[in-house]
Amino acid sequence: MFKKINILLLLLTAGFFMTMFTIQGCGNKDEQTEDKKQNDGKSGAVNSDLVKKDEKGTRASLVLKPKKGDVFKYKMNAKTSSKEKSPLTGDNEVTSTQDIFYYYSEEVNDVASNGIITYKIKFDSITIVSSAAEKDSSISMTYNSNIKDSVHSKPDFIQYNSIMNEEFFARVSPQGEISEVYGLEQVYENMFKSLGDTLTSEQKESLKESFGKDAIKAVLQQQFQMFPENEVYQDSSWTRSYETQMLIFPVKNVLNYKLKEIKEENNQFFITIDAELAVDFIEKEIKEKQMSYKVEDVKTGGKGWIVYNLSRGCVAKKETSTNIDLNMKISAGAQSVKTLQNVTTELKVELLK
C-alpha cells in the first residue's frame, strides 16, 4: 500500500527551497573615482551608464532599469525531488517528485521617479506533474491549466485555475525586491465562485490568506534577482548571511556571490553572477513539551548562476539547485524513531521574449 510522504519533509522542502531562490547581495561601498577618461567613447547600449571603468577594473550598478511599456515573457520551471526512509514509511524508501512549469508575461506598467517599477502580470499556463513511488507501487498526476479534465476540477488546483489569464500588479524595487502584490480581487472572486459562493466571511479571508499576495510574491521573487545597492567590480565577491528556520531548527544561511562577467553583446550589456549557499545549524536539538527533535547528521548546499540583461533590466536566464541530506531522531518519552531524508530542488528561469 502506498503511503503519503511525511509532512515533515514537505515543510523542510519549502523552507530550504525558498532560501536559495530569494537570495540578496550586499557588500562594501567603493570610493568614487575619476571615470571620465576611462569611459570616453563608451558604448551606445541602453543603460551603458551603469557600467564604468577605472584603474581597478570594470564595475557595474546592478539595478532594474526597464523601459515603460516593455513586455517580458517568461518560462519558469521549479522541480522538487525527495526521498524518505523511516518507520513512518514502514522502513521503505518513498520517493516523490513535483515538477511545475509556469508561463507568464510581465509588462512594465510604470517606472516611478524613485526607480520603483510596477509590473502588470498575467499567467498564461501552469502545468504540474506530480509522482510518488514505494517499492513496486507508484502514482502520478498531471495538471494542465489549459485542459479541463478530471484533474483540473480537483480542489487542490482551484487557486491555479482562478489566476489564469487574470491581470494583477507587482511593485519591485530597483534592487529586485518585490515590495507589494496587488489587484487580486478578480482572482479571489474566481476562487469563491468555484466553491459555490457558500463561504462565510471568515472562510473567505482564510482562503485569501492561504493563497494570497505572499504566495504569489514567493513564486515571482524566484525570477527577480535581488542585488546589492553598491556598485560591484567584475571578479569581485560579496557575502550575505542571515538567520532563519529549517523545520524547527534555527539556522544561519551564508550566501556567497561573484560577479563573473560583464560583457556587451548585440549592443546590450549582460551580467553573469555565480552563487553558492551554505547552511549552518545554530542548534541541532530542540525540545518541545514531550517531544525531542535531534539532527544527527546533515549535509546542505546549493549553487546557481544568473545571466542578467542590464540594458533591458531583466533576468535573461537563471538556474539554481539545492540539496539536503538529513538524518534526524524524533523522540517522545521513551520511544524514538529515526528518519533519513534527501531533498533536491532545481529552478530554471528563461526569458522567452
Stockholm file with secondary structure:
# STOCKHOLM 1.0

chainA/1-353         MFKKINILLLLLTAGFFMTMFTIQGCGNKDEQTEDKKQNDGKSGAVNSDLVKKDEKGTRASLVLKPKKGDVFKYKMNAKTSSKEKSPLTGDNEVTSTQDIFYYYSEEVNDVASNGIITYKIKFDSITIVSSAAEKDSSISMTYNSNIKDSVHSKPDFIQYNSIMNEEFFARVSPQGEISEVYGLEQVYENMFKSLGDTLTSEQKESLKESFGKDAIKAVLQQQFQMFPENEVYQDSSWTRSYETQMLIFPVKNVLNYKLKEIKEENNQFFITIDAELAVDFIEKEIKEKQMSYKVEDVKTGGKGWIVYNLSRGCVAKKETSTNIDLNMKISAGAQSVKTLQNVTTELKVELLK
#=GR chainA/1-353 SS CCCCCCHHHHHHHHHHHHHHHTCBCCCCCCCCCCCTTTTTTCCCSTTGGGEEEETTEEEECCCCCCCTTCEEEEEEEEEEEEEEESGGGTTCCEEEEEEEEEEEEEEEEEECTTSCEEEEEEEEEEEEEEEEEETTEEEEEEEETTCCSTTTTSGGGHHHHHHBTCCEEEEECTTSCEEEEECCHHHHHHHHHHTTTCCCHHHHHHHHHHTSHHHHHHHHHTTSCBCCSSCEETTCEEEEEEEEEETTEEEEEEEEEEEEEEEEETTEEEEEEEEEEEEEESCSEEEETTEEEEEEEEEEEEEEEEEEETTTTEEEEEEEEEEEEEEEEEEETTEEEEEEEEEEEEEEEEECC
#=GC SS_cons         CCCCCCHHHHHHHHHHHHHHHTCBCCCCCCCCCCCTTTTTTCCCSTTGGGEEEETTEEEECCCCCCCTTCEEEEEEEEEEEEEEESGGGTTCCEEEEEEEEEEEEEEEEEECTTSCEEEEEEEEEEEEEEEEEETTEEEEEEEETTCCSTTTTSGGGHHHHHHBTCCEEEEECTTSCEEEEECCHHHHHHHHHHTTTCCCHHHHHHHHHHTSHHHHHHHHHTTSCBCCSSCEETTCEEEEEEEEEETTEEEEEEEEEEEEEEEEETTEEEEEEEEEEEEEESCSEEEETTEEEEEEEEEEEEEEEEEEETTTTEEEEEEEEEEEEEEEEEEETTEEEEEEEEEEEEEEEEECC
//
